[in-house]
Amino acid sequence: MNDSSQVADNRRKALLQDFKSFYQEGSMASLERIDRIYTQDIEFRDPLHTILGILALKGYMKNLYANSSGIGFEYTDEQSGENWATITWLMRFSNQALAGGKEVTVRGITQIRFTDRIYYHEDFYDLGAMIYQHLPVLGRIIRYINKRIGR
C-alpha cells in the first residue's frame, strides 16, 4: 500500500469511528461535533424522514434527543470501501410515548457515502418494531397479525 492510500485509509477509519461514537453518545452535547462528520449539504434518509442540509439535520437531532432518553447504539458489523460504508446496529432507546417509556430495541442498517465527510446517510429499520407495535391499540393489532403469520 502506498503512502497516499494509507493516508486515505486512515482518514476513512477515523471518520467511521467519529460517526459511530457520535451516535453511541446520543446526546445534545455530541451535536457540537456534527459539522466534523457531515457535509453542509448532507442528505439524510430513514423510513420516516428525508432531511436535506446540516441545519435541518441538527434540528431533527435536537428534537430526537429532547423527546427520547437513553439512546444508544451497539454496532454489530461493518463493511466499507474507499468512499462508502454499511454498518449494522442495534439501537436502544426510551420514549414516554412508546411502550410506556420502557426501553425499545430495534435492529437496523446504515449506508453512508463520503469524501472527507459524510454527504449521504440512509438508515433502514423496521418501523413496526420501532414505533407501531408499541402504541396501545395499533400495537395489539400488529402483534396479533405477526402471531398469525408466524413472525
Residue pairs with C-beta under 8 A, 6 or more apart in sequence:
1 9
8 82
11 116
12 80
12 82
12 83
12 85
12 114
15 37
15 114
15 116
15 117
15 118
16 78
16 80
16 85
16 87
18 33
18 36
18 37
19 37
19 112
19 118
20 73
20 75
20 87
22 30
22 33
22 34
22 37
23 73
24 72
24 73
26 65
26 71
26 72
26 73
26 93
27 65
27 71
28 62
28 65
28 66
31 58
31 61
31 62
31 65
34 54
34 57
34 58
34 61
35 54
36 117
37 117
37 118
38 44
38 54
38 57
38 117
38 118
38 119
38 121
39 54
39 115
39 117
39 118
39 119
40 53
40 54
41 52
41 53
41 54
41 119
42 51
42 52
42 53
42 54
42 57
42 118
42 119
42 120
42 121
43 50
43 51
43 52
43 119
43 120
43 121
44 50
44 51
44 52
44 57
44 60
44 121
44 122
45 51
45 121
45 122
45 123
46 122
46 123
46 124
46 125
47 123
47 124
47 125
47 127
48 127
49 60
51 57
51 60
64 71
65 71
67 95
67 97
68 93
68 94
68 95
69 93
69 94
69 95
70 92
70 93
70 94
70 103
71 91
71 92
71 93
72 91
72 92
72 93
73 89
73 90
73 91
73 92
74 89
74 90
74 92
75 87
75 88
75 89
76 88
76 89
76 90
77 87
77 88
78 85
78 86
78 87
78 88
79 85
79 86
80 86
83 113
83 114
83 115
84 111
84 112
84 113
84 114
85 110
85 111
85 112
85 114
86 109
86 110
86 111
86 112
87 109
87 110
87 112
88 107
88 108
88 109
88 110
89 107
89 108
89 109
89 110
90 105
90 106
90 107
90 108
91 105
91 106
91 107
91 108
91 125
92 103
92 104
92 105
93 103
93 104
94 101
94 102
94 103
94 104
95 101
95 104
98 104
98 131
98 134
98 135
99 134
104 129
104 130
104 134
106 125
106 126
106 129
106 130
107 125
107 126
107 129
108 123
108 124
108 125
108 126
109 123
109 124
109 125
110 121
110 122
110 123
110 124
111 120
111 121
111 122
111 124
112 118
112 120
112 121
112 122
113 119
113 120
114 120
128 142
132 138
132 139
132 142
133 139
133 142
133 143
133 146
